[in-house]
Amino acid sequence: MKLVTTAALLGAAAVSASALLLSAGPAYADTVPFKDPNSVGTLGFCTKDDKPLTQGSILDVPFAFKAVSNVPAPKAYAIKGGKATLYIYSPIKGVQPGDWVSYQLVPSSLYTNTKMPMVGAGYAEPPLEYPVTNAPPTWDGLMQIRMLLSAPNTPQLMQPYPTAVIKVTGHSWKLIAGNFTPDCAAGKAVNMNQVLGGKEPTAPPSWAANSTANPSARASASAGDASVIPSDIPSTGSTDGSGGSTDASAFQGSSQPVNILPIALALLGGTAIGIAGFAYFASRKAR
């Protein structure tokens, strides 16, 4: 019964989303060599002072302080506790968009304007260098960014979704398809790192391109405290498990993500050996 209910909810959400999003038109310009049939609507990016952002360094932390959709959230997601999550994908020739390699760029964010869902980022989020390094763009340096919505007691909306396409060249990125003039001041958004993780760093790490401690940093870089949660962000008592919360500590003082899998396997292996040894000696004693 639960599976049937979940499927029904997902189907209804997809139909509702399609009806609302189709009027936005395709997200891609003719210069983009691939098509994504599930891409409906566009994303724009913003600076800390709510100005449109169309290019930057892949070493900036974060790469953008806000991502803004130009299409409204469907009814099922335009509620208290509705969230948006940002993912980045590496397009692969001959492979369907649903099978492209993905990387969660920013944790799920609560947004205040349901007509323009947003994702918020701060100095605890990773730079574009991480996905570029772990899932290198192989198609003309292009990467696609998607915004997926979620809400309490509602399955994550997997499609359709608004998108943007950026081109990575060396240590630089540039927006080539998306919303170049988003209304950055139309709402606010805070991600789950900021909601649940306490105060985040008040400035980017020293190795970041936009750090004031970096000789090559931009003069406009700001070190203001971004940890204050706006009073008009709707609160929610629990997460829905769709976006998760990225551990902010993993991104401090390192230009590469921390891989804990070998450590976990070693610990599990040690535990298994200990249990087996204990059982062996216990059996001998019983004899």
Secondary structure by P-SEA (a helix, b strand, c coil): caaaaaaaaaaaaaaaaaaacccccccccccccccccccccbbbbbcccccccccccccccccccbbbbcccccccccccccbbbbbbbbbbcccccccccccccccbbbbccccccbbbbccccccaaaaaaaccccccbbbbbbbbbbccccccccccccbbbbbbcccbbbbccccccccccccccccccccccccccccccccccccccccccccccccccccccccccccccccccccccccccccccccccccaaaaaaaaaaaaaaaaaaaaaaaaaaac
